[in-house]
């Protein structure tokens, strides 16, 4: 893997190039697998070019930084997805962390030819009154290539619209939000909202998650609410948590936990 960054006028140019060689010696296959190949080799390579720029504004104790980024990435590999057992490539969710990866399919077993246009906008607000706010929105557009061995392929070659936000006003409150919006109807297929912090020595967490049934293989909607509290007392820690299933407008208690921990050396 080779990475090179340099400035061009006011832009930051970030380039990546990589090459990999995989050698598989397959000693055994499941009975249902009729493929008789035992030795498989695959060489792959990829490159990407990204351009970004930061814009900053300062006013009355507040600072705003906005950074748009656009990337073109290509990955070249012979198609071995039907021959190589999928042992290390798990299903993944596209987010801010892996949007600009050359190979978005995590794991070397699932290496495919793909060309993508990736773009996103990051903003950071630092304010004496509001605290710190991080915001991100982005999307990936497949230009060519394949989408094999994944549960949900990008419709019309466009990924979900990725949206995440973190707000830290003070030590008592922390807010985080992550969602994937279907770019056809802008409905949320995944939503994850959390609030946590400290209050009078107590740590608390409230988390609400929902997943659209069309986004998962079993075609079942999911919606859960988690509540938890804990407090440290010298060498003791007490905690309490509840989890609710909120599917179909119901409120079913899934689990309830009361904990008492003692730690010493």
C-alpha positions as CSV (number, residue, x, y, z in Angstrom):
1,X,0.0,0.0,0.0
2,X,1.4,3.4,-1.0
3,X,-0.1,6.7,0.1
4,X,0.9,10.2,-1.0
5,X,-0.6,13.5,0.0
6,X,0.2,16.9,-1.5
7,X,-1.3,20.3,-1.9
8,X,-2.5,21.6,-5.2
9,X,-3.5,25.3,-5.0
10,X,-5.9,25.2,-2.0
11,X,-6.8,21.5,-2.4
12,X,-5.5,18.6,-0.5
13,X,-4.9,15.7,-2.9
14,X,-4.8,12.2,-1.3
15,X,-3.7,9.3,-3.5
16,X,-3.6,5.6,-2.7
17,X,-2.2,2.7,-4.7
18,X,-2.1,-1.0,-3.6
19,X,-1.5,-4.4,-5.0
20,X,-2.2,-7.8,-3.4
21,X,-1.5,-11.5,-4.1
22,X,-3.7,-14.2,-2.6
23,X,-2.9,-17.9,-2.7
24,X,-5.5,-20.4,-1.6
25,X,-4.8,-24.1,-0.9
26,X,-8.2,-25.5,-0.1
27,X,-8.0,-28.8,1.7
28,X,-11.7,-29.5,2.0
29,X,-15.1,-28.1,1.1
30,X,-18.6,-28.7,2.4
31,X,-20.4,-31.6,0.9
32,X,-22.8,-29.3,-0.8
33,X,-20.0,-27.5,-2.6
34,X,-19.3,-29.2,-5.9
35,X,-16.4,-27.0,-6.9
36,X,-13.3,-29.2,-7.3
37,X,-10.7,-26.4,-7.4
38,X,-8.1,-26.8,-4.7
39,X,-5.5,-24.2,-5.6
40,X,-6.5,-20.7,-6.5
41,X,-4.4,-17.6,-7.1
42,X,-5.6,-14.1,-7.5
43,X,-3.7,-10.8,-8.0
44,X,-5.5,-7.5,-7.4
45,X,-4.7,-3.9,-7.5
46,X,-6.4,-0.6,-6.9
47,X,-5.9,3.1,-6.8
48,X,-7.8,6.2,-5.7
49,X,-7.5,9.9,-5.9
50,X,-9.4,12.2,-3.5
51,X,-9.6,16.0,-3.3
52,X,-10.7,18.0,-0.3
53,X,-10.6,21.5,1.1
54,X,-11.3,23.0,4.5
55,X,-13.2,26.3,4.9
56,X,-13.3,28.0,8.3
57,X,-15.3,30.8,9.8
58,X,-14.9,32.3,13.3
59,X,-17.4,34.6,15.0
60,X,-18.1,35.6,18.6
61,X,-16.5,32.6,20.4
62,X,-17.7,30.1,17.7
63,X,-15.8,28.4,14.9
64,X,-17.1,26.5,12.0
65,X,-15.0,24.2,9.8
66,X,-16.5,22.6,6.6
67,X,-14.6,20.1,4.5
68,X,-16.1,18.7,1.3
69,X,-14.4,15.6,-0.2
70,X,-14.7,13.8,-3.5
71,X,-12.9,10.6,-4.5
72,X,-12.6,8.4,-7.5
73,X,-11.5,4.8,-6.7
74,X,-10.9,1.7,-8.9
75,X,-10.2,-1.8,-7.9
76,X,-9.1,-4.5,-10.4
77,X,-9.4,-8.2,-9.7
78,X,-10.3,-11.4,-11.5
79,X,-13.7,-12.8,-10.4
80,X,-13.0,-15.5,-7.8
81,X,-16.2,-15.0,-5.7
82,X,-17.6,-18.3,-6.9
83,X,-14.4,-20.3,-6.2
84,X,-13.0,-18.9,-2.9
85,X,-14.9,-19.8,0.3
86,X,-16.0,-16.7,2.1
87,X,-14.2,-17.1,5.4
88,X,-13.3,-13.6,6.5
89,X,-15.6,-11.2,4.6
90,X,-18.6,-10.3,6.7
91,X,-21.6,-8.3,5.8
92,X,-20.9,-4.6,6.3
93,X,-22.7,-1.3,6.7
94,X,-21.3,1.6,4.7
95,X,-20.5,4.5,7.0
96,X,-18.2,7.5,7.4
97,X,-15.2,5.2,8.3
98,X,-15.2,2.9,5.2
99,X,-16.8,5.2,2.6
100,X,-13.4,6.1,1.1
101,X,-11.9,2.7,1.2
102,X,-10.7,1.3,-2.1
103,X,-12.2,-2.1,-1.4
104,X,-15.4,-1.4,0.6
105,X,-16.2,-5.2,1.0
106,X,-14.3,-5.8,4.2
107,X,-12.0,-8.9,4.0
108,X,-9.7,-10.3,1.3
109,X,-12.1,-13.2,0.4
110,X,-14.6,-10.8,-1.2
111,X,-12.4,-8.8,-3.6
112,X,-14.3,-7.6,-6.6
113,X,-13.8,-5.3,-9.6
114,X,-15.5,-2.0,-8.9
115,X,-15.2,1.7,-9.9
116,X,-16.7,4.2,-7.6
117,X,-17.3,7.9,-7.1
118,X,-17.4,8.7,-3.4
119,X,-18.3,12.1,-1.9
120,X,-19.0,13.5,1.5
121,X,-19.2,16.7,3.6
122,X,-17.8,17.0,7.1
123,X,-18.5,19.9,9.4
124,X,-17.2,20.8,12.9
125,X,-18.7,23.5,15.1
126,X,-16.9,24.5,18.3
127,X,-18.8,27.0,20.4
128,X,-18.6,28.3,23.9
129,X,-22.3,28.0,24.3
130,X,-23.2,24.9,22.2
131,X,-20.1,22.8,22.8
132,X,-18.8,20.6,20.0
133,X,-20.9,19.4,17.1
134,X,-19.6,17.0,14.4
135,X,-21.8,16.4,11.3
136,X,-21.2,14.1,8.2
137,X,-23.2,13.3,5.1
138,X,-22.0,11.3,2.1
139,X,-22.8,8.7,-0.5
140,X,-21.1,6.3,-2.9
141,X,-21.9,5.9,-6.6
142,X,-20.9,2.7,-8.3
143,X,-19.7,3.4,-11.8
144,X,-19.0,-0.2,-12.9
145,X,-18.1,-3.5,-11.4
146,X,-19.9,-6.3,-9.5
147,X,-21.9,-6.6,-6.3
148,X,-21.6,-10.3,-5.2
149,X,-21.8,-12.0,-1.9
150,X,-23.6,-9.1,-0.2
151,X,-27.1,-9.2,1.3
152,X,-28.3,-5.9,-0.1
153,X,-26.9,-4.6,-3.4
154,X,-27.0,-0.8,-4.1
155,X,-30.1,-0.1,-6.1
156,X,-29.3,1.8,-9.3
157,X,-25.6,1.5,-8.2
158,X,-26.1,4.2,-5.5
159,X,-25.5,3.6,-1.9
160,X,-27.6,4.9,1.0
161,X,-27.2,8.5,2.0
162,X,-25.0,8.3,5.1
163,X,-25.7,10.7,7.9
164,X,-24.1,10.9,11.3
165,X,-23.9,13.6,14.0
166,X,-22.3,13.9,17.4
167,X,-23.1,16.7,19.8
168,X,-21.1,17.2,23.1
169,X,-22.5,20.2,24.9
170,X,-21.0,19.4,28.3
171,X,-20.1,16.4,30.5
172,X,-23.7,15.8,31.4
173,X,-25.0,15.2,27.9
174,X,-23.6,13.5,24.8
175,X,-25.8,13.0,21.7
176,X,-25.0,10.7,18.7
177,X,-27.0,9.9,15.6
178,X,-26.4,7.6,12.7
179,X,-28.8,6.8,9.9
180,X,-28.8,5.4,6.3
181,X,-31.4,7.0,4.1
182,X,-32.7,5.2,1.0
183,X,-31.8,7.6,-1.9
184,X,-35.1,6.7,-3.7
185,X,-37.6,7.9,-1.1
186,X,-35.3,9.3,1.6
187,X,-36.8,6.9,4.2
188,X,-34.5,5.7,6.9
189,X,-33.4,2.0,6.6
190,X,-31.2,2.2,9.7
191,X,-31.5,4.6,12.6
192,X,-29.4,4.7,15.7
193,X,-29.8,7.5,18.3
194,X,-28.0,7.6,21.7
195,X,-27.8,10.0,24.6
196,X,-25.4,9.4,27.5
197,X,-23.6,11.4,30.2
198,X,-23.0,11.9,33.9
199,X,-25.5,13.3,36.4
200,X,-24.9,13.5,40.2
201,X,-22.3,10.7,39.9
202,X,-24.6,8.5,37.9
203,X,-23.7,7.4,34.4
204,X,-26.7,6.9,32.1
205,X,-27.4,5.7,28.5
206,X,-30.5,5.6,26.4
207,X,-30.2,4.1,22.9
208,X,-32.9,3.6,20.3
209,X,-32.2,1.5,17.2
210,X,-34.4,0.6,14.2
211,X,-33.8,-1.4,11.0
212,X,-36.1,-1.6,8.0
213,X,-37.1,-5.1,7.1
214,X,-36.0,-4.6,3.5
215,X,-32.5,-4.0,4.7
216,X,-32.0,-7.4,6.3
217,X,-32.3,-11.0,4.9
218,X,-35.0,-12.3,7.2
219,X,-37.4,-9.5,6.1
220,X,-38.4,-8.6,9.7
221,X,-38.5,-5.0,11.1
222,X,-36.4,-4.3,14.1
223,X,-36.8,-1.6,16.8
224,X,-35.3,-1.6,20.2
225,X,-34.8,0.7,23.2
226,X,-32.0,0.2,25.7
227,X,-31.9,2.1,29.1
228,X,-29.1,1.7,31.6
229,X,-27.8,3.4,34.7
230,X,-24.6,2.8,36.8
231,X,-22.8,4.4,39.7
232,X,-19.3,3.8,41.2
233,X,-19.1,3.6,45.0
234,X,-15.4,3.3,46.0
235,X,-14.7,-0.3,45.0
236,X,-18.3,-1.1,44.2
237,X,-20.2,-0.5,41.0
238,X,-24.0,-0.8,40.8
239,X,-25.8,-1.0,37.5
240,X,-29.3,-1.5,36.1
241,X,-30.5,-1.9,32.5
242,X,-33.7,-2.7,30.6
243,X,-34.2,-3.6,26.9
244,X,-37.5,-3.2,25.1
245,X,-38.8,-4.6,21.8
246,X,-40.8,-1.8,20.1
247,X,-41.7,-3.6,16.9
248,X,-45.3,-3.2,15.5
249,X,-46.0,-0.4,18.0
250,X,-45.6,-2.8,20.9
251,X,-43.6,-2.3,24.1
252,X,-42.3,-5.7,25.2
253,X,-39.7,-6.0,27.9
254,X,-36.9,-8.3,26.5
255,X,-34.4,-8.2,29.4
256,X,-33.8,-6.6,32.8
257,X,-30.5,-6.7,34.5
258,X,-29.4,-5.6,38.0
259,X,-25.6,-5.8,38.6
260,X,-23.3,-5.3,41.6
261,X,-19.5,-5.5,41.0
262,X,-16.6,-5.4,43.4
263,X,-13.1,-4.6,42.1
264,X,-9.9,-4.6,44.2
265,X,-6.2,-5.4,43.9
